[in-house]
Amino acid sequence: MLKSLCLLMLLLSVSVLGNGCRTRVVVVNSDDIVRLGNDVQGHVYFWDGTNWVKSSNKVKLPEGWYAGALK
């Protein structure tokens, strides 16, 4: 009886503590347009009139900007 009670308490505490550590994953379709949440920082490509050129420095894209694929 005591072993089963201890096992039950162990399983209960693991399940309760484990629920607080989950992360939420959102899959975005590559055809979708998204709106940025927090500021995003990274390299971007810009059009120089002939070609797409990757920026040499990271740039900051502010919260609220829209991003999506051009097809």
C-alpha positions in Angstrom: 0.0 0.0 0.0 2.8 2.4 0.9 4.7 1.6 -2.3 1.7 2.3 -4.5 1.0 5.5 -2.6 4.6 6.7 -3.1 4.5 5.7 -6.8 1.2 7.6 -7.2 2.7 10.7 -5.5 5.8 10.5 -7.7 3.8 10.2 -10.9 1.5 13.0 -9.9 4.3 15.4 -9.0 6.2 14.6 -12.3 3.1 15.3 -14.3 2.3 18.6 -12.5 5.9 19.8 -12.7 6.2 18.7 -16.3 3.2 20.7 -17.5 4.9 24.0 -16.6 7.9 23.3 -18.8 6.2 22.8 -22.1 6.9 25.2 -25.0 4.3 25.9 -27.6 5.3 25.3 -31.2 3.5 27.1 -34.0 4.1 25.9 -37.5 3.8 28.7 -40.1 3.1 27.8 -43.7 5.8 29.2 -46.0 3.0 30.9 -48.1 1.6 32.8 -45.1 2.3 36.4 -44.2 3.1 36.9 -40.5 3.3 39.9 -38.2 6.4 40.0 -36.0 5.9 39.8 -32.3 9.0 40.9 -30.4 11.8 42.7 -32.2 13.7 40.3 -34.6 17.4 40.8 -35.3 19.3 39.1 -38.2 20.6 39.4 -41.7 18.3 40.4 -44.5 18.5 40.4 -48.3 17.9 43.6 -50.1 17.4 44.3 -53.9 20.2 46.3 -55.4 18.4 46.8 -58.7 19.8 43.7 -60.2 20.4 41.0 -57.5 19.4 40.1 -54.0 22.3 40.9 -51.7 22.7 39.7 -48.1 23.3 42.5 -45.6 26.8 42.5 -44.0 25.4 43.5 -40.7 22.4 42.3 -38.7 19.4 44.6 -38.8 16.6 45.0 -36.3 13.1 44.5 -37.5 10.7 46.1 -35.1 7.6 44.5 -33.6 4.5 44.9 -35.8 6.3 44.6 -39.1 5.0 42.0 -41.6 7.1 39.3 -43.2 6.4 36.8 -45.9 7.7 35.1 -49.0 7.6 36.7 -52.4 6.7 34.2 -55.1 
